[in-house]
Amino acid sequence: MMSKSTVKEIRERFDNDVERFSNLDTGQVATIDAKISLELLTEASKRIKPDAESLLDIGCGAGNYSLKMLTKIANLNCTLVDLSKPMLDKAKERVSEKTKNQVTTIQGDIREIDLKENSFDIILAGAVLHHLRDDQDWESTFDKLFRLLKPGGCLMISDLITQETPAVNDYTWERYGDYLEAIDGKAYRKKVLDYVEKEDSPRSMTYQLELMKKVGFKQTEILHKNMCFGAFGAIK
């Protein structure tokens, strides 16, 4: 098992890729059904918390998730968290144009930063939690996100996922490889799968839904799944 990318290495990669991630058509090419998941997560959040006032967007990148959420519920107070300062600067510039309320940016790792408990109506986590590593890391992070939400608030996740059964997992990743190859050939397939191997440690949707219940979420929701990508969430 190769050693995974450090937080510093992940931050540096994103620092150098702001423009691509600012564009939904280029930033999410390697993600199956990225736009569908984004629509479903934000619309579900609106229906769960129609009177929401505060949004926390973790691993916000260039702000695509917050921007989409603001088309569903206007003028949210937005707290944007990311490792990458250039990403945060871009996100702040874009999100500030779309809300009359506060936009707060915090550079750092969601596992380490201090935020007030019971203070967010909606937490969005787009393509970020697959950077969590061991069981304890997953559990403590899910517990933290639970505590940050107000009662009745929701955590919505769109992410890379694995399968529980090795044979089925192999199949989904083969299919994903074929999808990548169809976009841009064998070299692109290898490039994406190599950096997933180096940088990411995704878990199955089942694992994450069970963990949500374990840390105290009342209800869980599966919104979408296509091979090794899923959109799902939970309500406090």
C-alpha positions as CSV (number, residue, x, y, z in Angstrom):
1,M,0.0,0.0,0.0
2,M,1.6,3.3,-1.0
3,S,1.6,6.1,1.4
4,K,-1.1,8.6,0.7
5,S,-0.7,12.3,-0.1
6,T,-0.2,14.6,2.8
7,V,-2.5,17.5,3.5
8,K,0.3,19.8,2.2
9,E,0.6,17.9,-1.1
10,I,-3.2,18.0,-1.6
11,R,-3.3,21.7,-0.9
12,E,-0.5,22.4,-3.4
13,R,-2.3,20.5,-6.1
14,F,-5.5,22.5,-5.6
15,D,-3.6,25.8,-5.3
16,N,-2.4,25.2,-8.9
17,D,-5.8,24.3,-10.4
18,V,-8.2,27.1,-9.5
19,E,-9.4,28.1,-12.9
20,R,-10.3,24.6,-14.0
21,F,-12.3,23.9,-10.8
22,S,-14.1,27.2,-11.2
23,N,-15.8,25.9,-14.3
24,L,-18.3,23.1,-13.8
25,D,-17.7,21.8,-17.3
26,T,-13.9,21.4,-16.8
27,G,-13.5,21.0,-13.1
28,Q,-15.8,17.9,-12.9
29,V,-15.0,16.0,-16.1
30,A,-13.6,13.0,-14.2
31,T,-16.7,12.9,-11.9
32,I,-19.7,10.9,-13.2
33,D,-23.0,12.8,-13.0
34,A,-21.4,15.8,-11.2
35,K,-24.1,18.2,-12.2
36,I,-27.0,15.8,-11.4
37,S,-25.6,15.3,-7.9
38,L,-25.1,19.0,-7.4
39,E,-28.7,19.7,-8.4
40,L,-30.1,16.8,-6.2
41,L,-28.1,17.7,-3.1
42,T,-29.0,21.4,-3.1
43,E,-32.7,20.9,-4.0
44,A,-33.0,18.3,-1.2
45,S,-31.3,20.7,1.2
46,K,-33.8,23.4,0.3
47,R,-36.7,21.0,0.9
48,I,-35.3,19.8,4.2
49,K,-34.4,23.3,5.5
50,P,-36.5,25.8,3.5
51,D,-35.9,28.5,6.1
52,A,-32.1,27.9,6.2
53,E,-30.0,30.9,7.0
54,S,-26.5,29.5,7.3
55,L,-24.4,27.3,5.0
56,L,-21.1,25.6,5.7
57,D,-19.3,24.4,2.5
58,I,-16.3,22.2,3.4
59,G,-13.6,21.6,0.8
60,C,-15.5,24.4,-1.0
61,G,-13.0,24.7,-3.9
62,A,-13.9,27.5,-6.2
63,G,-17.4,27.7,-4.6
64,N,-19.6,25.8,-7.1
65,Y,-21.7,24.1,-4.3
66,S,-22.4,27.3,-2.5
67,L,-23.3,29.1,-5.7
68,K,-25.7,26.3,-6.6
69,M,-27.2,26.4,-3.1
70,L,-27.7,30.2,-3.4
71,T,-29.9,29.6,-6.5
72,K,-32.2,27.5,-4.2
73,I,-32.2,29.7,-1.1
74,A,-31.2,33.3,-1.5
75,N,-28.9,35.3,0.7
76,L,-27.5,32.6,3.0
77,N,-24.7,33.3,5.3
78,C,-21.9,31.2,3.8
79,T,-18.9,29.8,5.6
80,L,-16.3,28.5,3.1
81,V,-13.6,26.1,4.2
82,D,-10.7,24.9,2.1
83,L,-7.1,23.9,2.3
84,S,-6.2,26.1,-0.6
85,K,-5.9,29.9,-0.3
86,P,-6.2,30.6,-4.0
87,M,-9.4,28.4,-4.1
88,L,-10.9,30.3,-1.2
89,D,-10.1,33.7,-2.7
90,K,-11.8,32.6,-5.9
91,A,-14.8,31.2,-4.0
92,K,-15.2,34.3,-1.9
93,E,-15.2,36.6,-5.0
94,R,-17.8,34.4,-6.7
95,V,-20.1,33.7,-3.8
96,S,-20.0,37.3,-2.5
97,E,-21.6,38.4,-5.7
98,K,-24.6,36.1,-5.1
99,T,-25.5,36.8,-1.5
100,K,-26.3,40.0,0.4
101,N,-25.2,38.3,3.7
102,Q,-21.9,37.3,5.2
103,V,-19.3,35.2,3.4
104,T,-16.6,33.9,5.7
105,T,-13.6,32.1,4.5
106,I,-11.4,29.8,6.6
107,Q,-8.2,28.3,5.3
108,G,-7.6,25.0,6.9
109,D,-8.6,21.4,7.4
110,I,-12.1,20.7,8.6
111,R,-10.7,18.2,11.1
112,E,-8.7,21.0,12.9
113,I,-10.5,24.3,12.6
114,D,-12.7,25.6,15.4
115,L,-16.3,26.3,14.5
116,K,-19.3,27.0,16.7
117,E,-21.5,24.0,17.4
118,N,-25.2,24.0,16.5
119,S,-24.7,26.9,14.1
120,F,-25.3,25.7,10.6
121,D,-28.5,24.7,8.8
122,I,-26.9,23.1,5.8
123,I,-23.4,21.5,5.5
124,L,-22.3,20.6,1.9
125,A,-19.3,18.3,1.4
126,G,-18.5,18.0,-2.3
127,A,-15.7,15.7,-3.2
128,V,-13.8,16.2,0.0
129,L,-14.4,13.5,2.6
130,H,-12.6,10.9,0.5
131,H,-9.4,12.5,1.9
132,L,-10.2,11.1,5.3
133,R,-8.0,8.1,6.2
134,D,-8.6,5.6,9.0
135,D,-11.8,4.7,10.9
136,Q,-11.1,7.1,13.7
137,D,-10.6,9.9,11.3
138,W,-13.9,9.2,9.6
139,E,-15.8,8.8,12.8
140,S,-14.4,12.0,14.5
141,T,-15.1,14.1,11.4
142,F,-18.7,12.8,11.0
143,D,-19.2,13.5,14.8
144,K,-17.8,17.0,14.4
145,L,-20.1,17.7,11.4
146,F,-23.1,16.4,13.4
147,R,-22.3,18.8,16.2
148,L,-21.9,21.8,13.9
149,L,-25.4,21.4,12.6
150,K,-28.5,22.9,14.2
151,P,-31.2,20.4,15.1
152,G,-33.1,19.6,11.9
153,G,-30.1,20.7,9.8
154,C,-28.7,18.5,7.0
155,L,-25.3,17.2,5.9
156,M,-25.2,16.5,2.2
157,I,-22.3,14.7,0.5
158,S,-21.3,14.1,-3.1
159,D,-18.3,11.9,-3.3
160,L,-16.2,9.1,-4.7
161,I,-17.3,5.8,-3.1
162,T,-16.3,2.2,-3.0
163,Q,-18.3,-1.0,-2.8
164,E,-18.3,-3.4,0.2
165,T,-17.7,-6.5,-1.9
166,P,-14.2,-6.7,-3.5
167,A,-15.5,-8.3,-6.7
168,V,-18.2,-5.7,-7.1
169,N,-15.7,-2.9,-6.3
170,D,-13.3,-4.1,-8.9
171,Y,-16.2,-4.0,-11.4
172,T,-17.2,-0.5,-10.6
173,W,-13.7,0.8,-10.9
174,E,-13.2,-1.0,-14.2
175,R,-16.3,0.7,-15.5
176,Y,-15.0,4.0,-14.2
177,G,-11.7,3.4,-16.0
178,D,-13.6,2.8,-19.2
179,Y,-15.6,6.0,-18.7
180,L,-12.3,7.9,-18.3
181,E,-10.8,6.2,-21.3
182,A,-13.8,7.2,-23.4
183,I,-13.3,10.8,-22.5
184,D,-9.6,11.1,-23.2
185,G,-7.8,7.8,-23.9
186,K,-5.7,5.3,-21.9
187,A,-3.2,7.9,-20.6
188,Y,-6.0,9.9,-19.0
189,R,-7.5,6.8,-17.5
190,K,-4.1,6.0,-15.9
191,K,-3.5,9.5,-14.7
192,V,-6.9,9.8,-12.9
193,L,-6.8,6.4,-11.4
194,D,-3.1,6.9,-10.3
195,Y,-4.0,10.1,-8.4
196,V,-7.0,8.5,-6.8
197,E,-4.7,5.7,-5.6
198,K,-2.2,8.3,-4.3
199,E,-4.5,10.9,-2.9
200,D,-7.8,9.4,-2.0
201,S,-9.2,6.8,0.5
202,P,-12.9,6.6,-0.2
203,R,-15.3,4.5,1.8
204,S,-18.6,2.8,0.7
205,M,-21.9,4.7,0.9
206,T,-23.1,1.9,3.3
207,Y,-20.2,2.6,5.6
208,Q,-20.9,6.3,5.6
209,L,-24.7,6.0,6.1
210,E,-24.2,3.6,9.0
211,L,-21.6,6.0,10.5
212,M,-24.1,8.9,10.3
213,K,-26.6,6.9,12.3
214,K,-23.9,6.0,14.8
215,V,-22.8,9.6,15.5
216,G,-26.5,10.6,16.0
217,F,-28.1,11.6,12.8
218,K,-31.9,10.8,12.8
219,Q,-32.4,10.1,9.2
220,T,-30.2,9.3,6.2
221,E,-31.1,9.8,2.5
222,I,-29.6,8.3,-0.7
223,L,-30.2,10.7,-3.6
224,H,-28.1,9.3,-6.4
225,K,-25.5,6.6,-7.2
226,N,-23.7,5.8,-10.4
227,M,-20.9,3.3,-10.1
228,C,-18.2,4.8,-7.8
229,F,-19.9,8.2,-7.3
230,G,-22.7,8.9,-4.9
231,A,-24.9,11.7,-3.5
232,F,-26.4,11.2,-0.1
233,G,-26.9,12.8,3.3
234,A,-28.4,12.9,6.7
235,I,-30.6,15.0,8.9
236,K,-29.9,15.9,12.5
